[in-house]
Amino acid sequence: MKHQLGILGLGNRSTLYYLNSLNQHYNELNGGYTTCPYLLLNVDFNTINPFLPNQFQKIIPPLTKYIEQLIKLGVQKILIPNITLHEALDKIDGVDKSLFIHPLHLLKKEILLRKEKTTVLIGTRYSMNNPYFNSFINNEGLQIYKLESQDQLLVDEFRTAIYHNSESESLINRFESLLSKLEKQYTIIVACTEISAFYKTRKVNYKNTLDLALMQIKEAVFQANL
């Protein structure tokens, strides 16, 4: 039985990245003129974004309302196009957590499958220093290298510029230089949708990248085809 997919529409660029990628991967699998079937609940991201990453007392009430609206629409799986927001989702009471296509659960499975040992996480400064991410994988013998402070600042500056559609050629080159250095030493965990959207434009091998947004998208397509 195919699962009815529900998507919570948030920031414009990141949500469009998810929607376009869903259609692309679904069409590659099914051919013809197929597009991925889903129900989209587009909400005012300003009810959540000013309180990210961890003002949970202000994030959880509107987020709970949106999730309940999706459930009332009859969805069996829910895709949230924002990696950071899953920490708040885990704190919502009275909601079946198996509904969510959770990037960190997918990451843990992939790490076990690939037997990864040394990685580096890139995302928001909060994510790069948040023990929440490590809590999913710290029992798997995995070592996560933490970027030096100046590199964290560069990553955060870049993902913010992507969000605002203001990335300059100079900033792109600086970020690409950092990625090239990291890819020689580590498997990179991409934990930011804006950076995932940028990754899609790169002509690189994903062998040394664990892209959380891409994992969610592929799992959503799989669920839609069950």
C-alpha positions, 0 to 999 in steps of 0.5 A: 500500500502506498503511503500518502505523503504530507509535507510541511511547507516552510522556508521558500528555497529549502521547501522548493528544493525538497519538492523539486527533488522529490519529483525528480527522484520519483520520475527517475524511478517511475518514468513517463510524466510521473510526479511525486504525489503528496499533500502540501501544508504551506505555513507562515515560516515566521511563526517558527523561524525566529525561535529556531533553533531551541526556543522550544516553548515558542516553537512547539505550539505552532508546530504541533498545530501544523502536524495535527492539521497534516494528520487530519488530512490523512497522511501516513508519512510526514516530511519536514524540509528543515533538519534543525526542526526535528529536535523540536519534533521529538519533544512533541507529546501525543504524536506518533513519531513513526509518522516522521521521515526523520533524517537522524534515524536514517543517518544512523542506519546508513552509518551502520551500513557503511561502517563509517568511523570518522566524519565531520558535520556541517550545518548551522553553528548550533547543529555543529555544536549540538549534542542532540546529533551525537546522541543518535550515533555516539554508540556506534563507534563513530568519531565526529570531527568538530570544525574549528571556529573560523570554519564554523563561521564560514559554514554558517555565513554560507548557509545564511547567504544561501537562505537569503539568495545572496551568496557571492562568487567569493563566498562560494569559492571559500566554501568550496575550498573548505569542502575540498579540504574536508572531503580528503579526510572525512565523510561529510554529514550535511545537516542543513537543507540550504547546503544540501540545495547547494550540493545538488549544483556541485559536480562531485561524487557523493561517495564521501557525503551523507546528505540528510535532506537527500536521505529524507527525499529518497526515503519519502519516494520509497514510501510513496512507492510502497 
